Amino acid sequence: MPAPELLARARLLVAPGLSPSLVRELERITGRSTERSGEGGTTDGPLLCVGAVLPEALRTERLLWFHSVNAGTDALLGAGPWPAGALLTRTVGRMGERIAQYVVGWVLAECQAVPEYAAQHARAEWRRLPTELVAGQTALVYGTGRIGGAVAGLLRSCGVRTVGVGRTGRAGAPPPGFDRVIGAAEDAEQEAAELETAELEAAEARELAGAGVEAAELAGARWVVGALPLTRATEGFFGAGRFAAVRGATFVNVGRGATVDPVALEGALRGGRVRRAVLDVLAEEPAAPDDPVWRLPRTVITSHSAGITADEDVAQDFAACWEAVAVGRRRPELAVDTGRGY
């Protein structure tokens, strides 16, 4: 936590891309004028920064606090060593609501055969297609934080049974939005990586993808939703073992693209274990026109647009963090554990 006397005299540096209205709001909240980072000048004295990236020149012991205008901080932490003792907070705002609407929109569209009807319309074809009800079906949501909880809550309001998957299971009542929370199998992907996907028999898949609870939920899920941050533990998290345990679910990823092994996903799509995929995030963005990801079967890619952050989100969350730090002297709820990456 920044020392009060240092925070009181910290210079407020903001990224050049921030809108004038947001900058004025940050000045109002902190009671000081702003300077644009990356435009030369000295970086002496304690620093409070707001932006999306942290320039190398600011990765010093003078940095007291960096507030990210984004929810994900993997790029920030992966760009170099984080300054010792510097607070990192992030923006979530109403992103959970936006991402939840995105997921539910695709879920309902799929159940009403919207993609198929759109294709029929393009062919001027009149043909009734079967539809299905969402109520009573199961969604497995990986990530039980703010965003995962919002996704689960909106799905649950449609009658979907929601199972959250976290690092560990939770005793007692599940958090809001979830009917149940289970722990992820730790060694599923490491073991599965040693085998070719085609070699994974059904019994082996169940054993490798959790040896029990997680595998059973994957097998019974109609939708598998990825809402994971990118850390050392989640890179390639959705790989051969987990996809081999899926039995016809649709995979929706709104977390981070690098949490998915693209080769394993392609194999699951072509093999029919994954019914279709909706990918809002990719490991490399934007995808080039010749990127193989565009040719994945039964897949829709959206341009990292499920949870676009608005200026009011940044201002609201920064203000809450400012109150916690400057007034309440407590760790902000939106603080990031820089060791764990979220």
C-alpha positions in Angstrom: 0.0 0.0 0.0 1.4 3.5 -0.9 2.5 5.5 2.1 0.1 8.5 2.7 2.9 11.1 2.6 4.2 9.7 -0.7 0.7 9.4 -2.3 -0.1 13.0 -1.2 2.7 14.4 -3.4 2.7 11.8 -6.2 2.5 13.1 -9.7 -0.4 11.8 -11.7 0.6 10.4 -15.1 -2.0 9.4 -17.6 -1.7 7.5 -20.9 -1.8 9.7 -24.0 -4.8 7.8 -25.3 -7.2 8.6 -22.4 -10.1 10.9 -23.4 -10.1 14.5 -22.1 -13.3 13.9 -20.1 -11.8 10.9 -18.3 -8.6 12.8 -17.6 -10.7 15.7 -16.0 -12.5 13.1 -13.9 -9.2 11.6 -12.7 -8.0 15.1 -11.8 -11.3 15.7 -9.8 -10.9 12.4 -7.9 -7.3 13.0 -7.0 -7.4 16.7 -6.6 -4.3 17.3 -8.7 -3.4 18.0 -12.3 -2.3 15.3 -14.7 0.7 14.9 -17.0 0.8 12.7 -20.1 3.1 9.8 -19.7 5.5 9.0 -22.6 5.8 12.6 -23.6 9.3 13.3 -22.2 10.0 15.2 -19.1 11.3 13.9 -15.8 10.0 10.9 -13.9 11.4 12.1 -10.6 9.4 11.8 -7.4 6.6 9.3 -6.5 4.3 8.4 -9.4 0.7 7.4 -9.8 -0.1 6.2 -13.3 -3.3 5.4 -15.2 -3.2 3.6 -18.5 -3.1 0.3 -20.4 0.7 -0.2 -20.5 3.6 0.8 -18.3 6.5 2.2 -20.2 9.9 0.9 -19.2 11.0 4.3 -18.0 8.2 4.1 -15.3 9.1 0.6 -14.1 11.1 2.0 -11.2 11.0 2.2 -7.4 9.3 5.6 -7.8 6.1 4.0 -9.0 3.6 3.9 -6.1 0.5 2.7 -7.9 -0.6 1.8 -11.4 -4.3 1.6 -12.3 -5.0 -0.4 -15.4 -7.8 0.7 -17.6 -8.3 -2.9 -18.6 -9.5 -5.9 -16.6 -6.7 -8.2 -17.7 -3.2 -7.4 -16.4 -1.2 -10.3 -18.0 0.4 -8.1 -20.6 1.4 -5.5 -18.0 3.0 -8.2 -15.8 4.5 -10.1 -18.7 6.3 -7.0 -20.1 9.0 -7.0 -17.4 9.6 -7.2 -13.6 6.9 -5.4 -11.6 8.4 -2.6 -9.4 8.7 -3.9 -5.9 6.1 -2.6 -3.6 4.0 -0.9 -6.3 0.2 -1.3 -6.1 -1.5 -2.6 -9.2 -5.3 -2.2 -9.5 -7.5 -2.9 -12.5 -10.8 -1.8 -14.1 -13.8 -4.1 -14.2 -16.7 -1.7 -14.1 -19.8 -3.2 -15.7 -17.7 -5.5 -17.9 -19.2 -8.5 -16.1 -22.6 -7.5 -17.3 -21.5 -6.9 -20.8 -19.6 -10.3 -21.0 -22.6 -12.1 -19.5 -24.9 -10.6 -22.1 -22.5 -11.7 -24.8 -22.4 -15.3 -23.5 -26.2 -15.5 -23.0 -26.8 -14.0 -26.4 -24.8 -16.7 -28.1 -26.4 -19.4 -25.9 -29.9 -18.3 -26.9 -29.0 -17.8 -30.5 -27.7 -21.3 -30.7 -30.8 -22.8 -29.0 -33.0 -20.9 -31.5 -30.8 -22.1 -34.5 -30.0 -18.4 -35.4 -26.7 -19.2 -37.2 -28.4 -21.9 -39.3 -31.4 -19.7 -40.1 -29.1 -16.9 -41.1 -27.3 -19.3 -43.5 -30.7 -20.4 -44.9 -31.8 -16.9 -45.4 -28.6 -16.2 -47.5 -29.6 -19.2 -49.7 -33.3 -18.1 -49.8 -34.2 -21.5 -48.3 -37.4 -22.2 -46.3 -37.0 -25.1 -43.9 -37.9 -25.6 -40.3 -35.1 -26.4 -38.0 -35.2 -28.0 -34.5 -34.6 -25.8 -31.5 -34.0 -26.5 -27.9 -34.7 -25.0 -24.5 -31.9 -23.6 -22.4 -33.6 -24.3 -19.1 -32.4 -27.5 -17.3 -29.2 -27.7 -19.2 -25.7 -27.2 -17.6 -23.0 -24.6 -18.2 -19.6 -25.1 -16.8 -18.0 -21.7 -16.1 -14.2 -21.6 -15.6 -13.4 -18.6 -13.4 -15.5 -17.8 -10.4 -14.5 -14.1 -9.9 -16.5 -11.0 -10.9 -16.8 -11.8 -14.6 -17.4 -15.6 -14.2 -20.0 -14.9 -11.5 -21.8 -12.4 -13.7 -21.9 -14.9 -16.6 -23.2 -17.6 -14.3 -25.8 -15.4 -12.7 -27.4 -14.4 -16.1 -27.3 -18.0 -17.3 -28.9 -19.1 -14.1 -31.7 -16.6 -14.6 -32.5 -18.5 -17.8 -32.9 -21.7 -15.9 -29.4 -23.0 -16.7 -27.6 -25.1 -14.1 -24.3 -23.3 -13.4 -21.2 -25.0 -12.2 -18.1 -22.9 -11.5 -14.6 -24.2 -11.8 -11.9 -22.5 -9.6 -8.4 -23.3 -8.5 -9.9 -25.3 -5.6 -13.4 -26.3 -4.6 -15.2 -24.3 -2.0 -16.8 -25.5 1.2 -20.2 -24.2 2.2 -22.7 -22.3 0.0 -21.5 -21.5 -3.6 -20.9 -17.8 -4.5 -23.8 -15.9 -6.1 -24.7 -17.1 -9.6 -23.5 -20.6 -9.1 -25.3 -23.8 -8.2 -22.0 -25.5 -7.5 -18.3 -24.8 -7.5 -15.6 -27.4 -8.0 -11.9 -27.4 -8.2 -9.9 -27.9 -11.4 -7.9 -31.0 -11.9 -4.2 -29.9 -11.6 -2.4 -32.5 -13.7 -4.9 -33.2 -16.5 -3.2 -31.2 -19.2 0.4 -32.2 -18.3 -0.5 -35.8 -18.5 -2.7 -35.5 -21.6 0.1 -33.6 -23.4 2.1 -36.8 -23.4 -0.5 -38.6 -25.6 -1.9 -37.9 -29.0 -5.4 -36.7 -28.9 -6.6 -39.6 -31.1 -5.2 -42.0 -28.5 -7.5 -40.7 -25.7 -10.1 -43.4 -25.2 -13.2 -42.3 -23.3 -12.1 -43.9 -20.0 -8.6 -42.4 -20.3 -10.1 -39.0 -21.0 -12.2 -39.1 -17.8 -9.1 -40.0 -15.8 -6.9 -37.4 -17.4 -9.4 -34.6 -17.3 -9.8 -34.6 -13.6 -10.1 -38.2 -12.6 -13.6 -37.6 -11.3 -15.7 -34.5 -10.6 -14.4 -32.1 -13.3 -14.5 -34.8 -16.0 -18.1 -35.7 -15.1 -19.2 -32.1 -15.3 -17.4 -31.6 -18.6 -19.1 -34.7 -20.0 -22.5 -33.4 -18.9 -22.2 -29.8 -19.9 -24.0 -28.2 -22.8 -21.8 -25.1 -22.7 -18.2 -24.7 -21.4 -17.3 -21.1 -20.8 -13.8 -19.9 -20.3 -13.5 -16.7 -18.2 -9.9 -17.3 -16.9 -7.1 -14.8 -16.6 -3.8 -15.6 -18.2 -1.2 -16.8 -15.7 1.5 -19.4 -15.7 -1.0 -21.9 -14.4 -3.7 -21.2 -17.0 -1.6 -21.0 -20.2 -2.9 -23.8 -22.4 -5.4 -24.8 -19.7 -8.0 -25.9 -22.2 -6.0 -28.7 -23.9 -6.3 -32.2 -25.0 -7.3 -33.7 -21.7 -10.2 -31.4 -21.0 -11.5 -31.3 -24.6 -11.4 -35.1 -24.7 -13.8 -35.2 -21.7 -16.3 -33.0 -23.5 -19.3 -34.7 -25.0 -20.9 -32.3 -27.5 -20.7 -29.0 -25.6 -20.3 -25.6 -27.2 -17.1 -23.8 -26.1 -17.2 -20.1 -25.5 -14.0 -18.2 -24.5 -14.3 -14.7 -23.1 -11.2 -14.9 -20.9 -7.8 -15.0 -22.5 -6.9 -16.6 -25.9 -3.7 -18.2 -24.6 -5.6 -20.3 -22.1 -6.7 -22.4 -25.1 -4.4 -24.9 -26.9 -5.5 -24.2 -30.5 -4.4 -27.6 -31.8 -6.5 -29.4 -29.2 -9.5 -27.2 -29.9 -9.3 -27.9 -33.6 -9.0 -31.6 -32.9 -12.1 -31.5 -30.6 -14.1 -29.6 -33.2 -13.2 -31.9 -36.1 -13.8 -34.9 -34.0 -17.2 -33.7 -32.8 -16.5 -33.6 -29.1 -16.9 -29.8 -29.2 -20.2 -28.9 -31.0 -19.1 -25.4 -31.9 -16.8 -22.6 -30.6 -17.3 -18.9 -30.0 -14.0 -17.2 -29.5 -13.9 -13.5 -28.4 -10.2 -13.7 -27.6 -7.2 -15.2 -29.3 -3.6 -15.7 -28.3 -2.4 -13.4 -31.1 -4.7 -10.4 -31.8 -5.7 -9.3 -34.3 -5.6 -12.5 -36.3 -4.2 -12.1 -39.7 -6.4 -13.0 -42.7 -4.3 -16.1 -43.3 -4.4 -17.3 -39.7 -5.6 -20.9 -39.5 -8.0 -19.9 -36.7 -10.4 -18.4 -39.3 -10.8 -21.9 -40.9 -11.8 -23.7 -37.7 -15.0 -25.6 -38.4 -18.3 -24.4 -36.7 -16.5 -21.4 -35.1 -17.3 -17.8 -34.8 -14.6 -15.2 -33.9 -15.4 -11.8 -32.5 -12.9 -9.1 -32.2 -12.3 -9.0 -28.4 -15.5 -7.0 -28.1 -17.5 -8.9 -25.4 -16.5 -6.6 -22.6 -15.3 -3.3 -24.0 -14.3 -0.9 -21.2 -16.1 2.5 -21.1 -14.7 5.7 -19.6 -17.2 5.6 -16.8 -16.0 2.1 -15.8 -12.4 3.4 -15.5 -13.5 6.5 -13.5 -15.8 4.5 -11.2 -13.3 1.8 -10.4 -10.4 4.2 -9.9 -12.5 6.3 -7.6 -13.3 3.2 -5.5 -9.6 2.3 -5.3 -8.7 5.9 -4.5 -11.1 5.9 -1.6 -9.8 2.7 -0.3 -6.2 3.8 -0.5 -6.3 7.5 0.3 -9.2 7.5 2.8 -9.8 4.0 4.1 -6.2 2.9 4.1 -7.2 -0.6 3.1 -6.3 -2.8 0.2 -8.7 -2.1 -2.7 -11.0 -4.8 -3.8 -9.7 -4.5 -7.4 -6.0 -4.8 -6.4 -4.1 -7.5 -8.3 -1.8 -10.0 -6.6 1.2 -9.5 -8.9 2.7 -12.8 -7.9 -0.4 -14.8 -8.9 -1.3 -12.5 -11.8 -4.9 -11.7 -10.9 
